[in-house]
Amino acid sequence: MDKLKPHFHKGGKFSFLHSTFDAFETFLFVPNHTTRVGSHIRDGIDLKRTMFMVVIAMMPVLLFGMWNVGYQYHLSIGETASILDNFLYGLMKALPVIVVSYTVGLGIEFAFAQIKGHMVNEGFLVSGLLIPLCLPPEIPLWMVAVATAFAVIVGKEVFGGTGMNVLNPALTARVFLYFAYPGAMSGDEVWVAGSPEKWVDGFSGATNLAQVYNQSTGGATHFDPSMLSASAWDSFMGWIPGSLGETSTLLCLVGALFLIASGIGSWKIIVSTFVGGYVMGAILNMAGGNAYFDMPAYYHLIIGGFAFGAVYMATDPVTASQTETGKWIYGFLIGVLTVMIRVFNPAYPEGIMMAILLMNVFAPLIDSYVIQANIKRRLRRVTA
Amino acid sequence: MSTETLQAEKVSEVKVSEPLFSKKNRKLISNPLDIDNPITVQVLGICSALAVTIKLEPTVVMCAAVFAVMTLSSTVISMMRNSIPNRIRIIVQLAVVASLVAIVDQILQAYAYDVSKQLSVFVGLIITNCIVMGRLEAFALGNKPWPSFLDAAGNALGYAAILIIVAFFRELLGSGSIFNFKVFAAMGVDYVGNGVLTNTAGACIILGLLVWAQRARNGYAEEE
C-alpha cells in the first residue's frame, strides 16, 4: 500500500486517479496523515463515521424489509414459508437494487471527484442505501440506475456535491421515479414482489393509503378500521405490502433511537414531525367529512412511509434546518404538510416525500428568520 | 434591460457604405446564437420555452412564428423609429407586435389548424414575449432597418435553437419519438416514456443542463 502511494501523488504516473486512491485508502485503512499545523479536532467523528452510523441505523429496517418482501410474496401465492426462506427471497429481490444504486451513484461521485480534483465524499454511502429502501421491491433495475444518476447529478453535484445540496438525494431519486414512471411506483400491484397472476383470490396488494383513500372517495363518511388493508398493529409492526424499508414503524423507531443516541439524527426534528402529523390529523378529525378526515390521527403516524421519512429522510443534516428553533418548525411543518397532502390531494397518496422535499427548500428560509429574530431580540436587550 | 440599451447604442452608428454582411452585422446574427443567447444567457422567453416544447412539431411552428414576428416587427419599428414619440413608444411597439401576431395566428389557424390547436394560447402570448419587446426597445429603436432585421433574426434563431434542442430531448426521451415518429418502436426497443420530461419540470431541468453545458464550454463564472 505504502509502496503504491507515491504513484498517486502529484507528478506520479497515476496522479489523475488521486481522488479514487485517496477514497479507497481512507475507507479501507486508517490513514496515517495527521493535521500539520495546529490541531483543531474536537472529536474524531468525521463524515465517514457519521455516515456509517446512519447506515447501521438503517440495518434493522433493511433486514426486516427483506424478510417482509419474502413474507408478502409467499402470502400472495398462498404459501407459508420459514423465516429464512422469506428472508432469502427478499434478499434476492433487494440485493440487485442495492448493488445498482451503489454502483451507479458511487461511479458518478468518483467521476465528478476526479474531474473537479476534490476528494470523494462519503455522502452517498447513506443515499445509496436509502434509495432502495424507499422504492417498491419490484422496481426495474434500469429505473433505479436512471433515478440514481439523476439524483446524484441534478440533485447533488450541480449544487457542489455533498453538503451543498438543497434536496435530499434519496428523495430526489424517488420523486423522479414517481413522476417519470408512475406505473412502476404506484397502483395496487407494485408493492408485492411476484406477478399478480399467481396471487390467491382475495389477496390485496394495495397499501393502506390507497385503501382508505378509495373508501373515502367512494362516499364513506366515517372511518372504520376494516377499511384499511391491515390493522393498526400490523401496520405498526410492518408485515404489510409497501416499499422495501418503510413498512415497519417499530423498526424505524429503533433506528431513530440509535440515531439519537449516537447524536447524529436530531431528536427535535423526529419528535416535531410526529407531533405535526398528529396535530394535523387531530384537526381533520374535528372537521370530519369523509372517511379520510375521520381516520384517528395516530393512524397517520403508522401507515405509509411517515415514520421512515421522519426518521431517515427529514433528519438529513445537510438539507434540514440548521438552527435549533428552526428544527422544531421544520419538523412540525413536515408533519402537517404530509397529512394535508395525503388527505386533500387525490394525485398523491403518500405525502411524506413531497412534504420533506418542500421543507428542504424552505429550510434555509426558516434558518434565516430564526437568526434574524435572534439578532433582533439581542439587539433589544442591548439597547433597552 | 438598461445595460442592453447601452450596449445597443454603441452599435447604432452604422456607416452608409457598409456592406450588407460586414463583420459587425454578422456579429448581430451570431452572438445571440451562443454568447448572448436570449434564453440561456439573458434568461428571457422562458415561459414559452417550457410550455411548447413537449413535442418537436409545435415547437418548430412556434419558432417559425416567433421568427416571423420578431424580424417583421423589428424592421417595421426601425423604419418608424424617427417618427415615434418617445413617451408612447411602448404602445406603438405593442400595436405593431400585436397586429403581426394576429396575422401569424390567423395564418396558422388557416393552414396548420392542428398545430395551432396544440399551441393554443402561446401564439397569442408572443406579444408579451420579453425577447420581442426587448429587442425592439434595445435595438430596433436606435438602429437602421437592416441591422435591426439581422439582430431580430439572430435572436429569433438563438431562441429557436434552444427550443428545438429542448424539444428534441423531451420528445425523444419523454414520448420515445421524433416528429411523432416512434424511433424506439421502429428500432424494436421497448421504450417506456419518461413522465418527468413530458412535465414542464422536465423542460426546466433540460434547460438548466443546457446552461451548465454552455457555461462550461464558454468558461463563464458566476459573479461574486
Interface residues (C-beta under 8 A of the other chain):
Chain A: V154 V158 F176 F179 A180 Y181 P182
Chain B: V192 N194 G195 V196 L197 N199 A201 I205 G208 L209 W212
